[in-house]
Every structure is written in C-alpha cells, then in structure tokens.
Amino acid sequence: MTSDPRQHRDGTPRPAPHPAASRTPDDGASAASAVFHGFRALHHAPGRPLLLPNAWDSASAVALANAGHPAIGTTSLGVAAAHGYPDGEGRPEVRAATLALARRLAGRLPCPYTVDIEGGFGGGPGHVADLAAELARHGAAGINLEDGRPGGGGLQDPSRQAELIAAVKERTPDLFVNARIDTHWLVDSPPPLSEALARAEVYVAAGADGIFVPGVTADADITVLVGAVAAPLNILFAPGRHTVRRLADLGVRRISTGSLLFRTALGAACAAADAIRAGAASGGGPGESPADGGGASPGYGVDGGPVYGEVPAYGEVQHLAGGGGDRSVGDDRP
C-alpha cells in the first residue's frame, strides 16, 4: 500500500511544504507572505495554543517537523552550547552559528520556523534590524528577542528594547517578533509580575507581535498576563508544573520547550553510553543487544528499555560550554 505523502505515518495531516523550497523570483514575495501569515495564524486559535518545540541543529529541526509539529523554534542555549559557547553573551560566533542554521533550514522544513537571537547579539537598532531582515530572507517567519542583558547584566532599559523592536518591525513588518521579558529570572529585577506587565505594554506599543514571559508558573500570574497583555502570550513549558491543556484553558497562545529538548538529549546520550558500559561490565560486549546475550544496545538499558537519563540543568550546560556561574541554576531556561 502506498502511503499518502500529504500525511504523517500516524495519519495526521502533514503541513504544506515550506514555500521557500520552491520559491522563484516571481513568486518569492507571495510565498514569504504566506509563511509570515501562516505562522501568525498559529497564535490566534482560541483553546489551541501553538506548542513550539525548540531545535538546536538541522537534524533536530527536521525530525521535529517530520513528527508533525506545525512550527519549529530554535534554542539559543542549544545552538551556543553545540558550538562550544555559553548562552546569552551576545557572542559573534553564536550569531554566525544562528545565521548558518537559519540558512540550512531554508527549504528543508515543511513548516515555518522562528529563530532565537538572544538580545540581538549586540549593536544598536539598525544592527538588530539587519540581522532580523537577513533571517527573514532565509525563510524565518519570526524571531525571539529578549530584554536580559548579555552575561547576566540585568534587564535592558525598556525604552531601548522598544527601539530594537520598532526597528525590526519597520525593516521587516511581517516578521513575527516575540518579545521575551526576563523579569522572572533576574535576581535584581523589580517585582516580576508588575514589571513584566509594564514592559509588555511598552513592547506591544513598539510593534511586538507576541509576549514571552519565561519563568512564570503560577496559574494566577498567567491569568493576569493573559488578561492584561494585548498580544498572544507565550509561556515556557515547565515539566511537572504545566500541562498543555491547563495552559490552553488559561488562555496561553504559545508554549515553548526552550532548552528542554536539547538538555534531555544530552542526558539521554550520557545515560545510553553508561548503559552500554554497564552491559559490557556485566558480561556483554559493547554494543551487543540483550537479544544477543549482551547487556545493552545503543540507547537501551540492560533490561532492553529506553534510556533517558537525568536532564542536566541550564547552568550545568552553560558550564559544559565554558560559562561560569551556578551550575544548578535555571532548569527551565531556553
């Protein structure tokens, strides 16, 4: 029986191919417009928030898209750490890696994608607008722009952050700008919720299409944000504290996984290697499967079950990539 190319293996509809895959000079503008508007529409389905998985390289992005997710984001921690650099420092090397990933994704994904650009990787409004425009030319439907200063330097002045947002929207009006507010992560910030509300108002007035407040977990706080913010609210998924259904009921329009998938992959890789080693120590040869009498197979424990391992904290991954600070901090950061 021949499978339907319009459907995934489980029978669910496959998203339409990314228009960049077949773009010509004549239809380029309309194709880009379709991508922008299609991505925007995913944020405006009441009761059906966009669950946005965050990839760190081309393979993870394509795998997630092929699994049926309607849009893919990138994780700045994953991209930075995979190239040997800490997250959130505005490094030019991470900027280059981010652009390179966006180029590789163009035409490879059957769905829109959005790119985490930290705080814009330094420079003024023109610099950030140039970066956003280049990402849009490569096919990105949106960006994530945070107001935390590089290197943990506190919060950016909201008026300056608004200038960055306005510059991006002036240069590339249809690009979806998701303005991230870091009030709930920075120790020296003012009272988090009231400051987040004030910043959200400023950023939406500057043109932000969505507001992202990671670190918010209480239902009451999320309810206040949904009611007060005049743009779709994005929440960072917190395992054990959130469910997609509950966030949908609260009115959240976008749910991001942040660095969780990347950190889970690291934990699974270490656990699988440990399981293989344990199997060899118990009498099986490295790489032998349980069915062959060995102790473990790649990715499986000595009992043949899948191995996931302990998920390292954000701070631990920062340490692995050469950063400093508390290795246990921020289990749920992007």
DAZI-V819568 format. One record per run of one state. SS is the DSSP state (helix for helix, strand for strand, loop for the rest). FROM is the first residue (numbers start at 0). TO is the last residue. If there is no record, write none. Layout:
BEGIN
SS/FROM/TO  SS/FROM/TO
END
This chain:
BEGIN
loop/0/5  strand/6/6  loop/7/11  strand/12/12  loop/13/17  helix/18/21  loop/22/26  helix/27/40  loop/41/48  strand/49/54  loop/55/56  helix/57/65  loop/66/69  strand/70/73  loop/74/74  helix/75/81  loop/82/90  helix/91/104  loop/105/110  strand/111/115  loop/116/123  helix/124/136  loop/137/140  strand/141/145  loop/146/146  strand/147/147  loop/148/148  helix/149/151  loop/152/153  strand/154/154  loop/155/156  helix/157/170  loop/171/174  strand/175/179  loop/180/190  helix/191/205  loop/206/208  strand/209/211  loop/212/217  helix/218/227  loop/228/230  strand/231/235  loop/236/242  helix/243/249  loop/250/252  strand/253/255  loop/256/258  helix/259/280  loop/281/288  helix/289/291  loop/292/298  strand/299/299  loop/300/304  strand/305/305  loop/306/312  helix/313/319  loop/320/333
END
